[in-house]
Amino acid sequence: MFALFFQIRRAFHFIFRAILGTSQAAAQLRMAVWQSIFGYDIRRYHRSLYARMHEVSTLILGESGTGKELVASAIGLARYIPFNSKNQRFEGDYLHDFQAVHLAALPLTLLESELFGHKKGAFTGATGDRAGYLETSHHSQSVFLDEIGELPAEVQVKLLRVLQNRRFQRVGDNQGREFYGKIISATHRNLAQAIEDGKFRADLYYRLCSVIIRTPSLATQLADNPDELHHLVTLVTAKIVNADIANEVAQEAHRWISQHLPHYAWAGNMRELEQCVRSILIHGAYLPAQQQTSSASLQFAHSILQGELNNEQLLGRYYALVYAQTGNYEAAAQRLGTNWRTVKANMDMAFLAILKT
């Protein structure tokens, strides 16, 4: 009972700290997250379900910038942790028992090693044994697999085996190891279409989606309650400036948005709204990504036609253009068929080349 009360306290704190908004859509999302932790009947959870929730996988679906990682962390940080009455201690630390893995940011050569671990000598550079993220020690642990839709086919098969048998092997090792924890995954991709296209396994999908949570877009929240924009701008501003000027900046940002972007669709969702407030704070205005991309495209095309770019600048500015269209390094890397580090490195290289000229 003591452990359950501590879990309820954490769940309330992390859900209401992470999932902002007064709209019906935001309230429904908070309820969905709460039920993914406790079920709809908390008395049943108290009787026996608390000991089996690690077997229930959660899949979070939604557009980029809608807070999928915040939802995952709220679930992971609010897992049940047994209390040992003999030593008067909890048998886990919720801050360390939640591990997030950004699959799109990992090159294929390291992906299996990061997830499953490896044995010394398994491949070039494997100078020692290494535990992977899936090498858990108790049921209270959670592994969050972000952008699960980008998982290569060969790794999908291995993850499916983990979910089916709750056992796996390190790369280059024959010893079987048990996975004790809970899998939480997320993607902005249409997995139904990916399954139809043969890019994602249907059997893995059905193992991942015991519970499905859909994060609403910012446009959905604003359509539900027009006054929600002012409320969200106020919350966002409180996160990025000191309290003594927060109200002043929030009012300024809301006035500017109401004046210049009254019917804006907010394709980047909450992430874009936060960047908008930052831009208004610094520049007194905000230029949406679509307008930035259009301007950058024209400048890039002109530079190409004039033959003004060297190799580094050409590659770097093309990467920058794709980055402006997608909004983040991971999405740009997916479109370019590489990883986020390569995107960033080429953009940085082009910037340095420009500074030298």
PATOR-52077 format. One record per residue (C-alpha): residue in three letters; residue number from 0; z, y, x. Coordinates in Angstrom, 2 decimals, decimal comma. Layout:
N
[site 'ALA' NUM [Z Y X]]
...
END
This chain:
357
[site 'MET' 0 [0,00 0,00 0,00]]
[site 'PHE' 1 [0,81 2,35 2,88]]
[site 'ALA' 2 [-2,60 1,59 4,45]]
[site 'LEU' 3 [-4,34 2,19 1,11]]
[site 'PHE' 4 [-2,67 5,58 0,61]]
[site 'PHE' 5 [-3,74 6,61 4,11]]
[site 'GLN' 6 [-7,29 5,51 3,33]]
[site 'ILE' 7 [-7,39 7,47 0,06]]
[site 'ARG' 8 [-6,13 10,57 1,86]]
[site 'ARG' 9 [-8,83 10,24 4,54]]
[site 'ALA' 10 [-11,55 9,55 1,97]]
[site 'PHE' 11 [-10,69 12,64 -0,05]]
[site 'HIS' 12 [-10,56 14,79 3,10]]
[site 'PHE' 13 [-13,84 13,63 4,66]]
[site 'ILE' 14 [-15,83 13,51 1,41]]
[site 'PHE' 15 [-14,90 17,02 0,30]]
[site 'ARG' 16 [-15,19 18,43 3,82]]
[site 'ALA' 17 [-18,67 16,98 4,38]]
[site 'ILE' 18 [-20,34 17,13 0,97]]
[site 'LEU' 19 [-20,50 20,75 -0,08]]
[site 'GLY' 20 [-21,56 22,33 -3,35]]
[site 'THR' 21 [-20,48 22,83 -6,95]]
[site 'SER' 22 [-23,70 21,57 -8,58]]
[site 'GLN' 23 [-23,78 18,42 -10,70]]
[site 'ALA' 24 [-25,97 16,78 -8,03]]
[site 'ALA' 25 [-23,35 17,41 -5,33]]
[site 'ALA' 26 [-20,56 16,11 -7,60]]
[site 'GLN' 27 [-22,55 12,95 -8,32]]
[site 'LEU' 28 [-23,10 12,44 -4,60]]
[site 'ARG' 29 [-19,36 12,73 -3,89]]
[site 'MET' 30 [-18,70 10,18 -6,64]]
[site 'ALA' 31 [-21,31 7,81 -5,20]]
[site 'VAL' 32 [-19,71 8,04 -1,74]]
[site 'TRP' 33 [-16,23 7,48 -3,19]]
[site 'GLN' 34 [-17,40 4,38 -5,05]]
[site 'SER' 35 [-19,15 3,05 -1,95]]
[site 'ILE' 36 [-15,74 3,06 -0,25]]
[site 'PHE' 37 [-13,49 1,79 -3,07]]
[site 'GLY' 38 [-15,79 0,47 -5,80]]
[site 'TYR' 39 [-15,47 1,79 -9,35]]
[site 'ASP' 40 [-12,18 -0,09 -9,97]]
[site 'ILE' 41 [-9,58 0,84 -7,37]]
[site 'ARG' 42 [-7,11 -1,71 -8,77]]
[site 'ARG' 43 [-9,56 -4,49 -7,96]]
[site 'TYR' 44 [-10,07 -2,91 -4,55]]
[site 'HIS' 45 [-6,30 -2,96 -3,99]]
[site 'ARG' 46 [-5,99 -6,61 -5,07]]
[site 'SER' 47 [-8,65 -8,10 -2,79]]
[site 'LEU' 48 [-11,85 -6,12 -2,32]]
[site 'TYR' 49 [-10,48 -4,03 0,57]]
[site 'ALA' 50 [-10,68 -7,11 2,81]]
[site 'ARG' 51 [-14,39 -7,74 2,05]]
[site 'MET' 52 [-15,98 -4,29 2,06]]
[site 'HIS' 53 [-17,24 -4,75 5,61]]
[site 'GLU' 54 [-19,71 -7,28 4,18]]
[site 'VAL' 55 [-21,25 -4,65 1,89]]
[site 'SER' 56 [-24,04 -2,72 3,64]]
[site 'THR' 57 [-24,77 0,86 2,58]]
[site 'LEU' 58 [-28,22 2,45 2,68]]
[site 'ILE' 59 [-28,49 6,25 2,47]]
[site 'LEU' 60 [-31,84 7,68 1,37]]
[site 'GLY' 61 [-32,89 11,32 1,29]]
[site 'GLU' 62 [-35,02 14,04 2,80]]
[site 'SER' 63 [-34,33 15,40 6,28]]
[site 'GLY' 64 [-31,55 17,96 6,27]]
[site 'THR' 65 [-29,78 16,69 3,14]]
[site 'GLY' 66 [-26,68 15,45 4,96]]
[site 'LYS' 67 [-27,28 11,71 5,33]]
[site 'GLU' 68 [-25,29 11,56 8,56]]
[site 'LEU' 69 [-22,43 13,50 6,97]]
[site 'VAL' 70 [-22,34 10,97 4,13]]
[site 'ALA' 71 [-22,37 8,09 6,62]]
[site 'SER' 72 [-19,53 9,59 8,66]]
[site 'ALA' 73 [-17,46 10,17 5,50]]
[site 'ILE' 74 [-17,83 6,47 4,63]]
[site 'GLY' 75 [-17,18 5,29 8,18]]
[site 'LEU' 76 [-14,16 7,51 8,80]]
[site 'ALA' 77 [-12,58 6,46 5,50]]
[site 'ARG' 78 [-12,69 2,69 6,07]]
[site 'TYR' 79 [-9,56 0,62 5,33]]
[site 'ILE' 80 [-7,35 0,16 8,41]]
[site 'PRO' 81 [-4,53 -2,44 8,16]]
[site 'PHE' 82 [-1,00 -1,29 8,99]]
[site 'ASN' 83 [1,11 -3,53 11,21]]
[site 'SER' 84 [4,65 -3,31 9,89]]
[site 'LYS' 85 [6,08 -5,04 12,98]]
[site 'ASN' 86 [5,01 -2,44 15,52]]
[site 'GLN' 87 [4,71 0,37 12,94]]
[site 'ARG' 88 [1,10 1,10 13,95]]
[site 'PHE' 89 [-2,32 1,02 12,35]]
[site 'GLU' 90 [-4,57 -1,68 13,79]]
[site 'GLY' 91 [-7,43 0,70 14,49]]
[site 'ASP' 92 [-8,35 4,31 15,14]]
[site 'TYR' 93 [-10,73 5,72 12,52]]
[site 'LEU' 94 [-12,05 8,33 14,97]]
[site 'HIS' 95 [-13,27 5,61 17,36]]
[site 'ASP' 96 [-14,15 2,93 14,83]]
[site 'PHE' 97 [-17,26 4,77 13,59]]
[site 'GLN' 98 [-20,31 4,60 15,88]]
[site 'ALA' 99 [-23,57 6,44 15,12]]
[site 'VAL' 100 [-26,83 5,18 16,66]]
[site 'HIS' 101 [-29,89 7,45 16,42]]
[site 'LEU' 102 [-32,62 4,81 16,54]]
[site 'ALA' 103 [-35,53 7,27 16,73]]
[site 'ALA' 104 [-34,06 8,82 19,90]]
[site 'LEU' 105 [-33,97 5,51 21,78]]
[site 'PRO' 106 [-37,00 4,21 23,68]]
[site 'LEU' 107 [-38,05 0,69 22,70]]
[site 'THR' 108 [-37,11 -0,67 26,11]]
[site 'LEU' 109 [-33,46 0,31 25,61]]
[site 'LEU' 110 [-33,13 -0,22 21,86]]
[site 'GLU' 111 [-32,13 -3,89 21,91]]
[site 'SER' 112 [-29,74 -3,34 24,80]]
[site 'GLU' 113 [-28,03 -0,45 23,00]]
[site 'LEU' 114 [-27,60 -2,44 19,79]]
[site 'PHE' 115 [-26,82 -5,93 21,09]]
[site 'GLY' 116 [-25,74 -5,29 24,68]]
[site 'HIS' 117 [-27,10 -7,11 27,72]]
[site 'LYS' 118 [-26,10 -9,52 30,45]]
[site 'LYS' 119 [-26,26 -8,66 34,14]]
[site 'GLY' 120 [-29,77 -9,30 35,46]]
[site 'ALA' 121 [-31,36 -9,47 31,99]]
[site 'PHE' 122 [-33,91 -6,83 33,07]]
[site 'THR' 123 [-34,56 -4,39 35,88]]
[site 'GLY' 124 [-31,66 -1,98 36,06]]
[site 'ALA' 125 [-29,15 -4,27 34,31]]
[site 'THR' 126 [-26,63 -4,14 37,13]]
[site 'GLY' 127 [-23,73 -5,38 35,02]]
[site 'ASP' 128 [-22,76 -6,80 31,64]]
[site 'ARG' 129 [-22,79 -4,25 28,84]]
[site 'ALA' 130 [-21,45 -4,39 25,30]]
[site 'GLY' 131 [-23,72 -3,05 22,55]]
[site 'TYR' 132 [-22,84 -1,06 19,44]]
[site 'LEU' 133 [-22,77 -4,22 17,33]]
[site 'GLU' 134 [-20,09 -5,81 19,48]]
[site 'THR' 135 [-17,19 -5,00 17,18]]
[site 'SER' 136 [-13,67 -6,41 17,29]]
[site 'HIS' 137 [-12,36 -5,94 13,74]]
[site 'HIS' 138 [-13,48 -5,31 10,14]]
[site 'SER' 139 [-12,53 -1,63 10,06]]
[site 'GLN' 140 [-15,33 -0,69 12,43]]
[site 'SER' 141 [-18,67 0,73 11,19]]
[site 'VAL' 142 [-22,06 1,13 12,84]]
[site 'PHE' 143 [-24,36 3,81 11,46]]
[site 'LEU' 144 [-28,07 3,13 12,11]]
[site 'ASP' 145 [-29,84 6,44 11,56]]
[site 'GLU' 146 [-33,60 6,38 10,84]]
[site 'ILE' 147 [-33,60 2,65 10,12]]
[site 'GLY' 148 [-37,21 3,00 8,95]]
[site 'GLU' 149 [-38,30 3,46 12,58]]
[site 'LEU' 150 [-36,89 0,10 13,73]]
[site 'PRO' 151 [-39,57 -2,01 15,48]]
[site 'ALA' 152 [-40,52 -5,34 13,87]]
[site 'GLU' 153 [-38,99 -7,50 16,63]]
[site 'VAL' 154 [-35,64 -5,70 16,35]]
[site 'GLN' 155 [-35,76 -5,92 12,53]]
[site 'VAL' 156 [-35,73 -9,72 12,85]]
[site 'LYS' 157 [-32,67 -9,69 15,09]]
[site 'LEU' 158 [-30,78 -7,25 12,86]]
[site 'LEU' 159 [-31,58 -9,42 9,84]]
[site 'ARG' 160 [-29,94 -12,37 11,59]]
[site 'VAL' 161 [-26,84 -10,29 12,26]]
[site 'LEU' 162 [-26,57 -9,36 8,57]]
[site 'GLN' 163 [-27,22 -12,95 7,44]]
[site 'ASN' 164 [-25,00 -14,82 9,89]]
[site 'ARG' 165 [-22,86 -11,99 11,31]]
[site 'ARG' 166 [-23,60 -13,37 14,78]]
[site 'PHE' 167 [-25,79 -12,16 17,63]]
[site 'GLN' 168 [-26,42 -12,56 21,36]]
[site 'ARG' 169 [-26,62 -10,01 24,13]]
[site 'VAL' 170 [-30,04 -9,57 25,74]]
[site 'GLY' 171 [-30,41 -12,28 28,38]]
[site 'ASP' 172 [-27,31 -14,18 27,23]]
[site 'ASN' 173 [-26,93 -17,46 25,30]]
[site 'GLN' 174 [-23,33 -16,88 24,22]]
[site 'GLY' 175 [-22,99 -16,16 20,51]]
[site 'ARG' 176 [-20,86 -13,20 19,48]]
[site 'GLU' 177 [-19,55 -12,20 16,07]]
[site 'PHE' 178 [-20,21 -8,91 14,30]]
[site 'TYR' 179 [-17,08 -7,96 12,36]]
[site 'GLY' 180 [-17,93 -4,49 11,17]]
[site 'LYS' 181 [-19,88 -2,75 8,43]]
[site 'ILE' 182 [-23,51 -1,59 8,64]]
[site 'ILE' 183 [-24,39 1,85 7,27]]
[site 'SER' 184 [-28,04 2,88 7,57]]
[site 'ALA' 185 [-30,15 5,86 6,59]]
[site 'THR' 186 [-33,75 6,99 6,48]]
[site 'HIS' 187 [-35,90 9,79 5,10]]
[site 'ARG' 188 [-38,88 7,43 4,85]]
[site 'ASN' 189 [-40,14 5,64 1,74]]
[site 'LEU' 190 [-39,08 2,08 2,56]]
[site 'ALA' 191 [-40,86 0,65 -0,49]]
[site 'GLN' 192 [-44,14 2,01 0,90]]
[site 'ALA' 193 [-43,24 0,79 4,39]]
[site 'ILE' 194 [-42,66 -2,71 3,00]]
[site 'GLU' 195 [-46,00 -2,59 1,18]]
[site 'ASP' 196 [-47,71 -1,47 4,40]]
[site 'GLY' 197 [-46,10 -4,34 6,32]]
[site 'LYS' 198 [-44,05 -2,02 8,54]]
[site 'PHE' 199 [-40,62 -2,96 7,21]]
[site 'ARG' 200 [-39,28 -6,38 6,25]]
[site 'ALA' 201 [-38,41 -6,82 2,59]]
[site 'ASP' 202 [-35,66 -9,34 3,41]]
[site 'LEU' 203 [-34,01 -6,85 5,78]]
[site 'TYR' 204 [-34,22 -4,13 3,12]]
[site 'TYR' 205 [-32,37 -6,30 0,59]]
[site 'ARG' 206 [-29,68 -7,00 3,18]]
[site 'LEU' 207 [-29,24 -3,30 3,86]]
[site 'CYS' 208 [-29,17 -2,04 0,28]]
[site 'SER' 209 [-26,05 -3,62 -1,24]]
[site 'VAL' 210 [-25,15 0,00 -2,02]]
[site 'ILE' 211 [-27,78 2,75 -2,15]]
[site 'ILE' 212 [-26,80 6,43 -1,98]]
[site 'ARG' 213 [-29,42 9,15 -2,46]]
[site 'THR' 214 [-28,71 12,59 -1,05]]
[site 'PRO' 215 [-30,15 15,37 -3,26]]
[site 'SER' 216 [-32,43 18,04 -1,87]]
[site 'LEU' 217 [-31,28 21,65 -1,76]]
[site 'ALA' 218 [-33,97 22,51 -4,32]]
[site 'THR' 219 [-32,42 19,98 -6,74]]
[site 'GLN' 220 [-28,97 21,51 -6,31]]
[site 'LEU' 221 [-30,27 25,04 -6,85]]
[site 'ALA' 222 [-32,25 24,02 -9,95]]
[site 'ASP' 223 [-29,06 22,59 -11,41]]
[site 'ASN' 224 [-27,10 25,81 -10,82]]
[site 'PRO' 225 [-28,84 29,08 -9,75]]
[site 'ASP' 226 [-25,51 30,52 -8,56]]
[site 'GLU' 227 [-25,18 27,63 -6,11]]
[site 'LEU' 228 [-27,20 29,45 -3,43]]
[site 'HIS' 229 [-24,58 32,18 -3,08]]
[site 'HIS' 230 [-21,84 29,58 -2,89]]
[site 'LEU' 231 [-23,63 27,54 -0,21]]
[site 'VAL' 232 [-24,53 30,61 1,83]]
[site 'THR' 233 [-20,83 31,54 1,80]]
[site 'LEU' 234 [-19,82 28,06 2,98]]
[site 'VAL' 235 [-22,47 27,98 5,70]]
[site 'THR' 236 [-21,50 31,45 6,94]]
[site 'ALA' 237 [-17,84 30,44 7,19]]
[site 'LYS' 238 [-18,92 27,66 9,60]]
[site 'ILE' 239 [-20,86 29,87 12,01]]
[site 'VAL' 240 [-18,96 33,18 12,22]]
[site 'ASN' 241 [-15,36 34,29 12,50]]
[site 'ALA' 242 [-13,39 34,77 9,31]]
[site 'ASP' 243 [-13,12 38,56 9,76]]
[site 'ILE' 244 [-16,89 39,07 9,26]]
[site 'ALA' 245 [-17,76 35,95 7,24]]
[site 'ASN' 246 [-17,80 37,65 3,84]]
[site 'GLU' 247 [-19,85 40,59 5,15]]
[site 'VAL' 248 [-22,46 38,31 6,73]]
[site 'ALA' 249 [-22,60 36,06 3,65]]
[site 'GLN' 250 [-23,30 39,01 1,37]]
[site 'GLU' 251 [-25,99 40,31 3,73]]
[site 'ALA' 252 [-27,65 36,89 3,96]]
[site 'HIS' 253 [-27,58 36,34 0,21]]
[site 'ARG' 254 [-29,09 39,77 -0,46]]
[site 'TRP' 255 [-31,89 39,19 2,06]]
[site 'ILE' 256 [-32,72 35,72 0,67]]
[site 'SER' 257 [-32,65 36,96 -2,94]]
[site 'GLN' 258 [-34,96 39,82 -2,02]]
[site 'HIS' 259 [-37,47 38,07 0,24]]
[site 'LEU' 260 [-37,28 34,36 -0,69]]
[site 'PRO' 261 [-36,38 34,34 -4,41]]
[site 'HIS' 262 [-38,35 31,17 -5,22]]
[site 'TYR' 263 [-38,36 29,48 -1,82]]
[site 'ALA' 264 [-38,43 25,64 -1,91]]
[site 'TRP' 265 [-36,18 25,07 1,17]]
[site 'ALA' 266 [-38,16 22,15 2,58]]
[site 'GLY' 267 [-35,60 21,82 5,41]]
[site 'ASN' 268 [-32,72 21,65 2,91]]
[site 'MET' 269 [-29,19 22,52 4,12]]
[site 'ARG' 270 [-30,25 22,41 7,76]]
[site 'GLU' 271 [-32,84 25,09 7,09]]
[site 'LEU' 272 [-30,41 27,20 5,06]]
[site 'GLU' 273 [-28,00 27,20 8,00]]
[site 'GLN' 274 [-30,76 28,28 10,39]]
[site 'CYS' 275 [-31,81 30,97 7,92]]
[site 'VAL' 276 [-28,28 32,44 7,88]]
[site 'ARG' 277 [-28,15 32,35 11,70]]
[site 'SER' 278 [-31,52 34,13 11,92]]
[site 'ILE' 279 [-30,44 36,83 9,47]]
[site 'LEU' 280 [-27,21 37,26 11,44]]
[site 'ILE' 281 [-29,13 37,78 14,72]]
[site 'HIS' 282 [-32,47 39,29 13,65]]
[site 'GLY' 283 [-31,73 40,66 10,21]]
[site 'ALA' 284 [-34,55 38,48 8,81]]
[site 'TYR' 285 [-35,82 34,90 8,62]]
[site 'LEU' 286 [-39,36 33,58 9,07]]
[site 'PRO' 287 [-39,82 30,20 7,32]]
[site 'ALA' 288 [-41,24 27,33 9,37]]
[site 'GLN' 289 [-44,50 27,29 7,42]]
[site 'GLN' 290 [-45,22 30,89 8,43]]
[site 'GLN' 291 [-44,14 30,24 12,02]]
[site 'THR' 292 [-46,41 27,20 12,21]]
[site 'SER' 293 [-49,38 29,10 10,80]]
[site 'SER' 294 [-48,96 31,91 13,32]]
[site 'ALA' 295 [-48,38 29,50 16,20]]
[site 'SER' 296 [-51,46 27,48 15,20]]
[site 'LEU' 297 [-53,71 30,54 15,32]]
[site 'GLN' 298 [-52,36 31,61 18,71]]
[site 'PHE' 299 [-52,72 28,09 20,09]]
[site 'ALA' 300 [-56,29 27,75 18,83]]
[site 'HIS' 301 [-57,22 31,13 20,35]]
[site 'SER' 302 [-55,73 30,13 23,73]]
[site 'ILE' 303 [-57,70 26,87 23,71]]
[site 'LEU' 304 [-60,99 28,57 22,84]]
[site 'GLN' 305 [-60,42 31,11 25,62]]
[site 'GLY' 306 [-59,56 28,37 28,13]]
[site 'GLU' 307 [-56,27 30,11 28,98]]
[site 'LEU' 308 [-54,00 27,06 29,23]]
[site 'ASN' 309 [-53,38 24,73 32,14]]
[site 'ASN' 310 [-52,50 21,07 31,62]]
[site 'GLU' 311 [-48,73 21,59 31,33]]
[site 'GLN' 312 [-49,09 24,50 28,93]]
[site 'LEU' 313 [-51,63 22,68 26,76]]
[site 'LEU' 314 [-49,47 19,59 26,34]]
[site 'GLY' 315 [-46,23 21,52 25,99]]
[site 'ARG' 316 [-47,56 23,95 23,40]]
[site 'TYR' 317 [-49,08 21,11 21,39]]
[site 'TYR' 318 [-45,71 19,38 21,38]]
[site 'ALA' 319 [-44,10 22,69 20,37]]
[site 'LEU' 320 [-46,57 23,03 17,50]]
[site 'VAL' 321 [-45,74 19,56 16,17]]
[site 'TYR' 322 [-42,03 20,31 16,64]]
[site 'ALA' 323 [-42,42 23,49 14,53]]
[site 'GLN' 324 [-44,13 21,47 11,79]]
[site 'THR' 325 [-41,56 18,66 11,69]]
[site 'GLY' 326 [-38,39 20,65 12,33]]
[site 'ASN' 327 [-36,67 18,42 14,90]]
[site 'TYR' 328 [-37,28 16,45 18,09]]
[site 'GLU' 329 [-36,94 13,00 16,49]]
[site 'ALA' 330 [-39,51 13,67 13,76]]
[site 'ALA' 331 [-41,91 15,24 16,28]]
[site 'ALA' 332 [-41,53 12,19 18,53]]
[site 'GLN' 333 [-42,36 9,88 15,64]]
[site 'ARG' 334 [-45,57 11,75 14,89]]
[site 'LEU' 335 [-46,56 11,90 18,57]]
[site 'GLY' 336 [-45,76 8,24 19,24]]
[site 'THR' 337 [-43,12 8,93 21,88]]
[site 'ASN' 338 [-39,38 9,68 22,09]]
[site 'TRP' 339 [-37,48 12,93 21,64]]
[site 'ARG' 340 [-36,72 13,28 25,35]]
[site 'THR' 341 [-40,44 13,34 26,18]]
[site 'VAL' 342 [-41,05 15,98 23,51]]
[site 'LYS' 343 [-38,27 18,19 24,86]]
[site 'ALA' 344 [-39,27 17,67 28,50]]
[site 'ASN' 345 [-42,89 18,69 27,85]]
[site 'MET' 346 [-41,84 21,74 25,83]]
[site 'ASP' 347 [-39,44 22,79 28,60]]
[site 'MET' 348 [-42,12 22,24 31,24]]
[site 'ALA' 349 [-44,60 24,41 29,35]]
[site 'PHE' 350 [-41,97 27,14 28,97]]
[site 'LEU' 351 [-41,30 27,12 32,72]]
[site 'ALA' 352 [-45,05 27,22 33,42]]
[site 'ILE' 353 [-45,36 30,30 31,20]]
[site 'LEU' 354 [-42,50 32,01 33,03]]
[site 'LYS' 355 [-44,23 31,44 36,38]]
[site 'THR' 356 [-47,47 33,10 35,26]]
END
